[in-house]
């Protein structure tokens, strides 16, 4: 998926370091289990185990074939060979390691030094979040189109989020049917799960916000600009942005395509947004006979089509009875370009174990080279020309990103180790 050449067959080694040793006895491997006579002294790693120095955590070991391990208060009968499998061998817990078939671990938590066992997990490529804003013409001629949006928007959102994307949906449209002296409006009401409650008017939720403005045929662009401040705190700085205008008319007074683009480019949260148009592509033709391929709207949506062409967005015909292809094509476009090169998701837990952001170390294995430990740096600006990695948010991270000097165009593998104190530059 990545746009870079990094072939990210990444392995996250989640280090199960939950058990320390006030009584610093670590189990040895082998057939018969040792008795409690080992209490009070640290056992050496078994023959064949590989030593790995863990930052600030002393030394640990793993690997040798063999069965269960005995702690200071071990209980006779060593485990069968392979009793503790998957690369975790002996000494993985303080307290007691009960022998017998299967090498069941029954250690209890202790103090430092903490000794880590190993469990492999696949790292997940980090994806950019996506914010999509729908602006719906709520004039009386839009009744069928509004029904299409109400019927399809939840399914559209569910399909995108099922692919792993973090999607938020905003809607700028009338919230209820309304008749005024000059204009009439049709209310747009999105059901749960986007709406927090199954009521109309709908209710905003963490993933959904309805900007409740009356939008008529010629003024979707103007209403978008008016409603934009209400999306502060909902739109995310690091999210890809998509704007979808749905109308059977062209933009009228207020703004043209050039003026609207200038506004978008000056808005830090909207700069680079793609504009998609669900509009009349033909325009009203009085001479059209029944059955001809004629317009279903008042005017060709020329301004919106120009905006879509300028931003490489999509244009859909509003006159189609079946909007399934529209949502399918929009789904494909929304899921494009979401990969974060050289970035990986920070797993909040593994196998029920939770780890803090200060318990991560990153190892880089370039093709044809030796594995190296990469230090953490404070942010992208601290990378300079040196190797390293950083969090998107040091206090509450969700993404781990490698510096260009560590990733860039170089192919290799990344190993993420959780559970031991982070090495920093």
Secondary structure, 3 states (H helix, E strand, C coil): CCCCCCCCCCEEEEEECCCECCCCCCCCCCCCCCCHHHCCCCCCCCCCCEEEECCCCCEEEECCCCCCCCCCCCCCCCCCCCCCCCCCCCCCCCCCECCCCCCCECCCCCCCCECCEEEEEECCEEECCEEEEEEECCCHHHHHHHHHHHHHHHHHHHHHHHCCCCEEEEEEECCCCEECCCCEECCCCCCCCCCCCCCCCCCCCCCEEEEECCCCCCCHHHHHHHHHHHHCCCCCCCCEEEEEEECCCCCCCCCCHHHHHHHHHHCCCCCCCEEEEEECCCCCCCCCCCCCCCCCCCCCCHHHHHHHHHHCCCEEECCCCCCHHHHHHHHHHHCCCCEEEEEEECCCEECCEECCCCCEEEEEEECCCCCEEECECCCHHHCCCCCCEEECCCCCCCEEEECCCCCCCCCEEEEEEECCCCCEC
